[in-house]
């Protein structure tokens, strides 16, 4: 799964041959200005909402926001009610009060996201488009709202619990470091997830304005960056944390049985779903598969290919 994840081995200097930017790679003007807000558990949660019809929900992960989907969502215009939330503490959603090591856990993120979706009336004929921790939350939402789900499109997703054996030696110390007291220095001070892991997980070089948008929610040192540290500490590795391990194990098993239509957008070379994980995903029933160029954040490398794949698959649901 993480065996082929070479970018982290090059910390702190990461370099890839850029993919030339075209008009299709550039954020649509006014994307951020389109955000709406709902008060959820006393906090403002931001989201993009466009169009009408059955909900199509785009869920991001770490350390991104709804901005990740800016060049994918246009391919689905006119196909339904497009919704792209910012998870709590991320994007333009509020930070939590009294933030600390126990803040922004999976369970806390779930509480806010699930409540937002309920508040938005996302209750039937829902198509989920999920990535990274957005998949960890999205698969679980689907399992707990099975009758509401029309289909699931996923990419670079958390499809099963991990063990430390899945990690290449070159990145093992990085992930273990983030789960140790050293993580506070790495993330809360140095902002490693945004400054190095994010650009190192994309084939092309991000434009300055793109990097600045990803930096913006985490521009202040300290607790404002806590979400990007808690997330790697929530990865279910060798049974820990136990609650997340149980949730991921349960939905992973369910995905091998569920007949809900699925689209797997496979990244080549990819990061999370490689090797044995690819073989596992291919056992899931009612699965369509397509492959696009990309490492982990394939929405930045192949947004048009991702968008067209979702559009064509969704049209057949």
BELVEN-V755240 format. One record per residue. N is the residue number from 1. RES is the residue in one small letter. SS is DSSP state (2 for helix, 1 for strand, 0 for the rest). Layout:
n=[N | N]
res=[RES | RES]
ss=[SS | SS]
//
This chain:
n=[1 | 2 | 3 | 4 | 5 | 6 | 7 | 8 | 9 | 10 | 11 | 12 | 13 | 14 | 15 | 16 | 17 | 18 | 19 | 20 | 21 | 22 | 23 | 24 | 25 | 26 | 27 | 28 | 29 | 30 | 31 | 32 | 33 | 34 | 35 | 36 | 37 | 38 | 39 | 40 | 41 | 42 | 43 | 44 | 45 | 46 | 47 | 48 | 49 | 50 | 51 | 52 | 53 | 54 | 55 | 56 | 57 | 58 | 59 | 60 | 61 | 62 | 63 | 64 | 65 | 66 | 67 | 68 | 69 | 70 | 71 | 72 | 73 | 74 | 75 | 76 | 77 | 78 | 79 | 80 | 81 | 82 | 83 | 84 | 85 | 86 | 87 | 88 | 89 | 90 | 91 | 92 | 93 | 94 | 95 | 96 | 97 | 98 | 99 | 100 | 101 | 102 | 103 | 104 | 105 | 106 | 107 | 108 | 109 | 110 | 111 | 112 | 113 | 114 | 115 | 116 | 117 | 118 | 119 | 120 | 121 | 122 | 123 | 124 | 125 | 126 | 127 | 128 | 129 | 130 | 131 | 132 | 133 | 134 | 135 | 136 | 137 | 138 | 139 | 140 | 141 | 142 | 143 | 144 | 145 | 146 | 147 | 148 | 149 | 150 | 151 | 152 | 153 | 154 | 155 | 156 | 157 | 158 | 159 | 160 | 161 | 162 | 163 | 164 | 165 | 166 | 167 | 168 | 169 | 170 | 171 | 172 | 173 | 174 | 175 | 176 | 177 | 178 | 179 | 180 | 181 | 182 | 183 | 184 | 185 | 186 | 187 | 188 | 189 | 190 | 191 | 192 | 193 | 194 | 195 | 196 | 197 | 198 | 199 | 200 | 201 | 202 | 203 | 204 | 205 | 206 | 207 | 208 | 209 | 210 | 211 | 212 | 213 | 214 | 215 | 216 | 217 | 218 | 219 | 220 | 221 | 222 | 223 | 224 | 225 | 226 | 227 | 228 | 229 | 230 | 231 | 232 | 233 | 234 | 235 | 236 | 237 | 238 | 239 | 240 | 241 | 242 | 243 | 244 | 245 | 246 | 247 | 248 | 249 | 250 | 251 | 252 | 253 | 254 | 255 | 256 | 257 | 258 | 259 | 260 | 261 | 262 | 263 | 264 | 265 | 266 | 267 | 268 | 269 | 270 | 271 | 272 | 273 | 274 | 275 | 276 | 277 | 278 | 279 | 280 | 281 | 282 | 283 | 284 | 285 | 286 | 287 | 288 | 289 | 290 | 291 | 292 | 293 | 294 | 295 | 296 | 297 | 298 | 299 | 300 | 301 | 302 | 303 | 304 | 305 | 306 | 307 | 308 | 309 | 310 | 311 | 312 | 313 | 314 | 315 | 316 | 317]
res=[x | x | x | x | x | x | x | x | x | x | x | x | x | x | x | x | x | x | x | x | x | x | x | x | x | x | x | x | x | x | x | x | x | x | x | x | x | x | x | x | x | x | x | x | x | x | x | x | x | x | x | x | x | x | x | x | x | x | x | x | x | x | x | x | x | x | x | x | x | x | x | x | x | x | x | x | x | x | x | x | x | x | x | x | x | x | x | x | x | x | x | x | x | x | x | x | x | x | x | x | x | x | x | x | x | x | x | x | x | x | x | x | x | x | x | x | x | x | x | x | x | x | x | x | x | x | x | x | x | x | x | x | x | x | x | x | x | x | x | x | x | x | x | x | x | x | x | x | x | x | x | x | x | x | x | x | x | x | x | x | x | x | x | x | x | x | x | x | x | x | x | x | x | x | x | x | x | x | x | x | x | x | x | x | x | x | x | x | x | x | x | x | x | x | x | x | x | x | x | x | x | x | x | x | x | x | x | x | x | x | x | x | x | x | x | x | x | x | x | x | x | x | x | x | x | x | x | x | x | x | x | x | x | x | x | x | x | x | x | x | x | x | x | x | x | x | x | x | x | x | x | x | x | x | x | x | x | x | x | x | x | x | x | x | x | x | x | x | x | x | x | x | x | x | x | x | x | x | x | x | x | x | x | x | x | x | x | x | x | x | x | x | x | x | x | x | x | x | x | x | x | x | x | x | x | x | x | x | x | x | x | x | x | x | x | x | x]
ss=[0 | 1 | 0 | 0 | 0 | 0 | 2 | 2 | 2 | 2 | 0 | 0 | 0 | 0 | 0 | 0 | 0 | 0 | 0 | 0 | 0 | 0 | 2 | 2 | 2 | 0 | 0 | 0 | 0 | 0 | 0 | 2 | 2 | 2 | 0 | 1 | 1 | 1 | 1 | 1 | 0 | 0 | 1 | 1 | 1 | 1 | 1 | 1 | 1 | 1 | 0 | 0 | 0 | 0 | 1 | 1 | 1 | 1 | 1 | 0 | 0 | 0 | 0 | 0 | 0 | 2 | 2 | 2 | 2 | 0 | 0 | 0 | 2 | 2 | 2 | 2 | 0 | 0 | 0 | 0 | 1 | 1 | 1 | 1 | 1 | 0 | 0 | 0 | 0 | 0 | 0 | 0 | 0 | 0 | 0 | 0 | 0 | 0 | 0 | 0 | 0 | 0 | 0 | 0 | 0 | 2 | 2 | 2 | 2 | 2 | 2 | 2 | 2 | 2 | 2 | 2 | 2 | 2 | 2 | 0 | 0 | 0 | 0 | 0 | 0 | 1 | 1 | 1 | 1 | 1 | 1 | 1 | 2 | 2 | 2 | 2 | 2 | 2 | 2 | 2 | 2 | 2 | 2 | 2 | 0 | 2 | 2 | 2 | 1 | 1 | 1 | 1 | 1 | 1 | 1 | 1 | 1 | 0 | 0 | 0 | 0 | 1 | 0 | 2 | 2 | 2 | 1 | 0 | 2 | 2 | 2 | 2 | 2 | 2 | 2 | 2 | 2 | 2 | 0 | 0 | 0 | 2 | 2 | 2 | 2 | 2 | 2 | 2 | 2 | 0 | 0 | 2 | 2 | 2 | 2 | 2 | 2 | 2 | 2 | 2 | 2 | 0 | 0 | 0 | 0 | 0 | 0 | 2 | 2 | 2 | 2 | 2 | 2 | 2 | 2 | 2 | 0 | 0 | 0 | 0 | 0 | 0 | 2 | 2 | 2 | 2 | 2 | 2 | 2 | 2 | 2 | 2 | 2 | 2 | 0 | 0 | 1 | 0 | 0 | 1 | 0 | 2 | 2 | 2 | 2 | 2 | 2 | 2 | 2 | 2 | 2 | 2 | 2 | 2 | 2 | 0 | 0 | 0 | 0 | 0 | 1 | 1 | 1 | 1 | 1 | 1 | 1 | 1 | 1 | 0 | 0 | 0 | 0 | 0 | 0 | 2 | 2 | 2 | 2 | 2 | 2 | 0 | 0 | 0 | 0 | 0 | 1 | 1 | 1 | 1 | 1 | 1 | 1 | 1 | 0 | 0 | 0 | 2 | 2 | 2 | 2 | 0 | 2 | 2 | 2 | 2 | 2 | 2 | 2 | 2 | 2 | 2 | 2 | 2 | 0 | 0 | 0]
//
